[in-house]
Amino acid sequence: MAKWNILTARAILFCLTWGGTLTLAGLCDAQVPAASPAKAKPGTGAQAPKVYANLAQLMRGVLFPNSNVIFFAQNDNPADVKPAKDPSLATDPLANTYGKWAAVENSALALSEAANLLIIPGRKCSNGLPVPINNPDWPKFVQGLRDASMEAYKAAQSKNMDNILTAAGDLSTACSNCHDKWREKADLADRCK
């Protein structure tokens, strides 16, 4: 009976921990991005997105870990990653239940979706300055991230190391475009200026 309780508790913990995350990230059976976003109808009570994280927190929590999955694939074949002892509890996306090339696909899609989070009004940089969404370069660089992310998604679908190497390079360039302008500052107080 004790073993059944442990297994039941693990299953419940897994569902509570990962169920919402996987649904949010769109990691269902199909590995295909949505055809077009749903539009809220006027008067339906749709609320504007709310900002919870500053830009550094968003980068560290979403963009950095997902881009690293793609950058891993430029040197090592994701198909060669051994599954974790218990893939359902693995913290390494490449070794978890949705690992290998699927992890690269999912990370690319997560980055493309995360680009939407970069344009929500009200987000602040870690120094308290507003994210420069009104600067003409910001939407251009965000679109560059989306495009590079979707290129990485297609490269991951192809499972071709040459394709992912090219896509990872383009993703690195997309990240650098923004970082060079707003992040790489001698004084942290000057970020986002």
N, C-alpha and C positions, 0 to 999 in steps of 0.2 A: 504493500500500500504506500509506503514512503516513497518508493521509486516513482509510482504513478503521480504522487503529489509534486515531486520535483519536476517531472516532465511536463505536467500540467502548468506549473508555475512558470517554467521556461517558455512554454508556448504562449501563455498569456503575456508575459513580459515582452516576448518578441513581437507579438501583435500590437501591444501598446506602444512599444518603442519604435518599431519600423513600419507598422501599418500606415500611420498617418504620413510619415516621411515618404514612403514609397508611393502612396497615392498622390501626395503633393507633387512629387517629382515626375509623375506620369510614368512610373516604371511598372506598368502592367504587362500583360502578355505580349503585346505588340511593341516592337522597337521602331515605331513610326511616329514622327511628330504630328501634332494636330494640323489639320488642313488649314483652318483659319480660326482666329480667336472669336469667341462668342461675344456679341455686343449686348450690353444691357439695354433694355427698352426703357424709354423715359417713363418715370412714375413707378418703376418697379422697386424702388428703395435701394438700389445698388449704391454701396458706399465707396467713396474714394479710398484707394489703398492707404494704409497707415504705415508710417516709418517706425521701426523698432530698433534698428541697429544703425550705428554711425558707419561711415564708409569703410574704415579700417576693419570693423567687426564683420561687415558684409564680405569684404575681401578675404579675411582670414577664415571665415566660416563656410563660404560657398565657392568663391572664385579660385582661391589658392589651392584648396584640396582637389577640386575638379580639374584644374589645369594641370596639376601634377600627375594625375592619372594619364592625361594625354602626353605629357612630356616623358613619362616613363616609357610609353610605347614607341618613342622615337629611337630608343636604344635596345629595348628588350621586347620580344614578341609576347603580347599578353596571353596568347594561347599556351605558352609554356609555364605560366604561373600556376603553382600547385594550390589547390583549394586548401583553405584553413582546416584545422582539425574539426571544427564545427562551423561550417560556412555561414550558418544563420546568425552566428554571433561575431563574425569577423569584422574588425574595424577597417581592414584593408579592402577597399572596393574591388581590387583585382582578384582577391582570394575569397570573396564572400559568395553568397548564393547567386548573385547576379554578376559574377566576375568575368575574367578574361576579356575578350573583345566586347562583350555586352557592357562591361564596366566602362570601357572607353566610349562606346556609343552613348551610354547614359550620362557620362560626365560632359561630353560635348553638348548634349541636349540641355543639361543643367546650366551650362555656361550661356547658352543661347537664351534660355529663359531668364537667367540672372541679369542679362543685359536690361531687361525690363525694370528690374529693381534699381538700376543705376539712374533711371530718369524720373523716379518718383519725387515730386517736389517735397521739400521739407527735410531731406536727409542732410546731415552735417558731416564734415570731415572730423577726424579725431581731435583737431585743434579748435573745434567749435565753429569754424567758418562753414558757410553753406556750400554744398557740392555745386560746382559751377555749371549747372544744367542749362543756364541761359547763354553761356559762351558758345559761339557758333561751332567751335571745334568739338565740344562735348558730344552732341548727338552724332556727329560724323565718326568720332572715335568709338562710341557705343555701337554704332552700326558696323564698324570694322570688327568689333568683338563678335557680334552676331554672325557676320559673314564667315569669319575664321572658325567659329564654333561649328557652324553648319558644314563647313569644309572638312573639319575634323570628324564630324558625324559620318559624312559620306566616306571618308577615308577608313574609318573604323568598320563601316559596313563592308568595305571591300576586303578587309583583313590583309591589306597589302602594306608592307613595311615602308616601301618607297613613298606611297601616298600619305601615310601617317607622318613620315619625316617632313614632307613638304607642308602638310597641314599644321604640324607642331611649330614649324618655323614661322608660318603666317600668324598663328596664334600668339607666338612670342612677340612678333612685330606689333600686333594689335594691342597687346598689353603695354609694350614699351611706348607706343605713341602717347598714351594717356599718362603713364608714369613719368616719362621724360618731361612732360609739360607741367604736371601738377604734384607729383609725389617726390621726385628726386631733388630735394632742397636741402641745403646745408642746415637751415634752421627749420625745425618742424612747424613753427608758427607760420611759415611761408607756404605751406602746402595748401593746395586748392586756390591759390591766388593767381 
